[in-house]
């Protein structure tokens, strides 16, 4: 499992960073969209360490 930082849209103009653990970028984005809604993941980055 890798650690991913997601930038997600919460509400009108509000965003947040969250951390998820996933095997690849597609899984990370899918987890974020499952939690926050389809289209809410604005960006994602794999974290080292």
Secondary structure, DSSP 8 states (H G I E B T S, - for coil): -EEEEEEEEEETTEEEEEEEEESSHHHHHHHHHHHH-TT-EEEEEEE--
